């Protein structure tokens, strides 16, 4: 069986390509619905969804490159570790798109049917979740290959927790992934304030709730990915088959 270049993966080459192509198709549907709204309304409401979609693609592209940088590339492994840090910073942008549903009070404005805005937002949200799930799945498999199955799941769960906290920082405090470089002092101040003893309870409740939501979505994705995976142990042959 041919395996995807860059690393040994659980998903063979052709199924992985189909998944990526389906995500490209879903992204085009999102852009098409947004473009239809812009043309019909002669306005630019919700155009930020497109920027969020582009940011959600970054972790997936990095998850394809990181194993190559860490294992196959002739470059120093520092490139791989740097890419991993960037992946961690941008990973929350995927599931963040679910929170765009907070704009529901603006659905159906500018002469656009409410159902169109709802379906468009859901399309962006689901595409972002699948982009994040595939990206995390690739990284989890890489960690599992290096350290073992248990560490792979520790990594995945830890990233879902950190991602949920990052989504809170982005949605409610309007912080971005690039604030680590652009405004590191402001970012550190907010993290210290909400992580310290005097932090608000809403950040804890949101992080926990969104973590379980994202964990349920990711567990469903992983179960689908393993639906037709080869059985780890060959099934015993029946007596009749052995005799024949």
N, C-alpha and C positions, 0 to 999 in steps of 0.2 A: 504494500500500500504506500502510495506517495504521500510524503509528509510536507507540510508547509515549510518553506525555507525560513531561516532565522532561528528555529528551535524545533524540538520534538513536541508535537501537540497531540492532545487527545482527539481533536477534531481533524479529520483528514482534509486534504487540500480542497477538493471540489466542494464538499459541504460547507467549508469555511467561506469559500468564494460566494456561494449562494447566499449565505447569511449576510455578508457584506453588501452584495448587490441588492438584497432585499432592504437593507438599511438605506442604501443610496436611493432606492425607489421611494421608500417612505419619506426620506428627506425632500425628494422632488415633489411629492404630493403636498407636503407641508408648505414648501415654497410656492407651489401652484395655488393653493388655497389662500395664502397670504397675498400673492400677486393679484388674484381675482378680487380680493377685498380692496386692495389699494386702487385698482382700476375702477371698480364699481363705486367706491365712496369718494374718489378724488382726494383721499387723505392718507395719512401715514401712521394711523393708529396701529399698535401692536407690531410695528416693524422691529422692535427689540427682540421679538421671538427669533428672528433670523440670526441675529448676533449670538443669542444663546445656543442656537443649533450649531453654529460653527464652533463655539467653545466646547460643545459636547463631543464633537468629532476629534478634538485634540487628544484626549486620553486614549481613545481607541487606536489612533495612529501611533501613539507612543508605546502602547502595549504590544504592538507588532514589532517595533524597532528595538525595544529594551533587551529582549533575549539575544538578538543579534549583536548588540553593543556589548553585552556582558559575556557572551560565549564565543562568537564567531569573528567579531571585528578585530582587526589588527591594531585598532586604536586603544589607548589606555582605558581601563575599566572605569575611570573617572567619568567618561562620557556616559556610560550606562547608569552610574549612580546619579549623575546630574539629571538625566532624563527621567529617572525614577522619582526624584524630588519634584520635578515639574509635573509628572503624572499625578502625584499625590495632591498637588496644589489645584490642578484642574479637574480632578475626578468629581468633586461636588457639583460641577456645572451640569453634569448629566441628569442626575435626579432632581436638581434644582428646578428644572423645567416643569415639574409637577406643580410647584407652588405658583406658577403663572395662572392657575385657576382662581387666584385671589382677584383677578380682573373681571370676574363674572358680572359685576355691577355695570361694566361698560359694554357687555355683549348686547348686540342688537342696536348699536348706535350707528350714526352716519348713514342711515338707510339700508343697513345690512341686516338680513334676518338673524335672529338670535341663535337659531340652530346652526348657522354657518360658523359663527364665532365659537360656539361650543365645540363643534366637531374639529375646527381648526386647532383650537387650543389643546384638545385631547390628542390630536395627531402629533403635535409637537411634543407633548408630555410623554406619550408612549414611545415615540422615537428616541427621546432622550433617555428614557429608562432602559430601553434595549441597547442603546449605545453604551451606557454605563455598565450594564450587566455583562455584555460581551467583553468590554475592556477589563472589568474586574475578573472575569472568568479566565481570560488569558494570563493575567498577572497571578492569579491564584494557582493556576496550573504550573507556572514557572517556579513559584515558591515551593510548591509541592515536589517538583522535580529536584530542586536543590536541597530541601530540608525535610520533606516528608508530607504525608497527607494531613496530619494534625496541624502542622505549622501553616499549611496552605489555608485551612479553614480559620485559624487564628488571624491570619493576615486579612482574609476576606471580611470577617466579622469586625475586626478592628477598623478597617477602612470604611465600612458602612457606618460605624459609630462616628468616626472623624468626619465623614462626609455629611452626616446629619447635622453635626455641630457647625460645619462650614456652611451648610445651607441656611441655618439660622442666621449666621453672621451676614450672609449675602442678602437674604430676603428682608430681614428686619433692621439690620444696621447698615445695609447697602455697601458692604465691603466686597471687594473683588479679589480674584486670585492674584492679580498683579500688584495688589497693595503690599505684598511681601517685599517688593522692590521699590514701589513708588512711595508708599506711606507705611513703612515698617513700624514706626513709633506708635502711630494711631492704631494699627492692627494689634500690636502687643498690649496696648493699654486696654482695648476692648476685651481681648482674651483674658487678661489678668482680672479685669473687673467681674466678668461673668463666670470665670472659673474659680474665683476666690470665695471666701466665706460670705461675703456680702452680695454675691451674685443673685440675680433674680431667679425665682422658681420657674418662670415661663421658659427659660432657655433649657432647663433640665427636662421639663415635661415635653417640650417640642422635640428635643433631641431623642428622648426615649421613644416617643410615639412614632416619629419619622423613621427611626432605626428599625422598629419592628415592621413598619410598612415596607421599607426598602428591602429588609431581610426576606419578607414574604415574597416580594416580586422577584428577588434574586434566586431564592430557592426554587420558585416555579421555573425560572429560566434554566437553572442547572438541571432540574429534573427533565425538562424537554431536551436539553443537550445530550443527556444520557439515555434517552428513550430507546434508541436503536444502537447503543454502544455494544460492542462485543461482550459476551458473557465472560467473566474472569476465569471461569473453570469450564472445561468442556463437559457437556451433558453426557451422562453415561448412556451407552448404547443399549437398546433393548436386547433381550435374549434371542428374539427371532432374527433381529438384524445380525447378531453375532454368528448365529448358526448359518445364515445364508452366506 
